[in-house]
């Protein structure tokens, strides 16, 4: 199932950072448009409490549309994903089910309204991603395909709706990349290049929020070993959002195969960027220190790698949630530490 998880993480990573590129198609209500833009900026800069306030206001101002509820759910998912905290399942599910119900009713009233279809596509995308990270694979696949199908319908209606290019392009690339072993079959198409093309279109045309497609492209370029392209994209995104861990983590990964010391520096920036209130959260600390230790080991800085392993192995106050999430990684840390001690 790890392959499926990787597929869904990449297909719907765009939803995590909010797949709304609103420059090419702004929502007709200027107040809604304004609140969406502000809320999106807050999420990308990890100001989750501010984002919740903005999307709560949006939900009050226009409770006849589902955007407030969609983005309240998105904020909860993004915060838990970023901070490695347990998901508030009941709250997230309530937001998304209400959003889905509102979206379907709007479509029943006006099937030709592209925004109504977009609301449902976006909601289905979030539901699919959330199902995937909780291990509900069959449901995630079904809902995810529904989301992509809706985005394809949107694109057929309006080819300038560049948000659809982001979702479809991301899906086409990772679907093909994770099923390459089947590409020899006559009925299985290799759509990786088409996926990159769609995302490139979104980047070029979504001038205000083009960075929402950038995150997908960063990881696709890394997957294609186009590390220079990944670095260029990540650095451009960080000019606008210098505090964003999403883009800096991608930048650090891209540097691993170009300049390992720079990768280490970037990973340390990510590690040190978490708020003080999360100092007791062990998952990100262990994960990042292990990654950095591996990079040190790769360039022969064994004492630095050993020190980080020792810091990890000294941690004792794991919660049950953290123990479950870190079980396999801690075993790899112990293996690396033993190897370092053998020198």
JOSULGI-V574212 format. One line per field, one symbol per residue. phi: phi as a letter, one per 40 degrees, with the letter a starting at -180 (. if undefined). psi: psi as a letter, one per 20 degrees, with the letter a starting at -180 (. if undefined). burial: # if it has 9 or more other ideal C-beta (glycine too) atoms within 8 Angstrom, else .. A space follows every 10 residues. Layout:
# JOSULGI-V574212
phi=???
psi=???
burial=???
This chain:
# JOSULGI-V574212
phi=.ccccccccc cbcdcdbgcb ccccaccdcc ccdccccccc dccccgcccc cccccccdcc cbccbcddcd cccccccccc cccfbdccdc ccccdccccc ccccccccca ccccccccdc cccccccccc ccccgccccc cccccccccc cccccccacc ccdccccccc ccccccccbd cbcccccbcc bccccccccc dcccbcccbd cccddccdcc ccccgccccc cccccccccc bccccdcccc cccccdbbac cccdcccccc dccccdcbcc ccccccdccc dcccccccbg cccccccccc cccccbcccc ccdccbdccc cccccccccc ccc
psi=ihggggghhh gjhhhhjolo njghnqphoh gggghggggg ggghjkmhgh gggghggghg gmjiqjgghg hgghgggggh ggilqqqngg ggggghhggg ggghhhhhhn hiohhghggg ggghgggggh ggiijmgghg gghghgghgg hhgghhgoij nihhhggggg ggghgghikh iiiiqhjoqo kghhghgghh ggghimhgkh ihhggghghg hghikmhghg gggghghigh mijohghhgg gghhihjgnh hhggghhhgg giiqqhijhi oighgggghg ggghgghhjj mhhggggggg ggiiphlprh ghgghjghgh hhghgggggh ii.
burial=...####### ########## #####.#... .##.###### .#####.#.. ##.######. ##..###### ########## ####..#... ##..##.### .###.##... ..##.##### ########## ###...#.## #.##.###.# #####..... ########## #########. ..#....#.. ##.####### ###.##..## ########## ##....#.## #.######.. #..####### ######.#.# .###.##### #..#...#.. ########## #######... .#.###.### ###.#..#.. .##..#..## .###.##..# ...
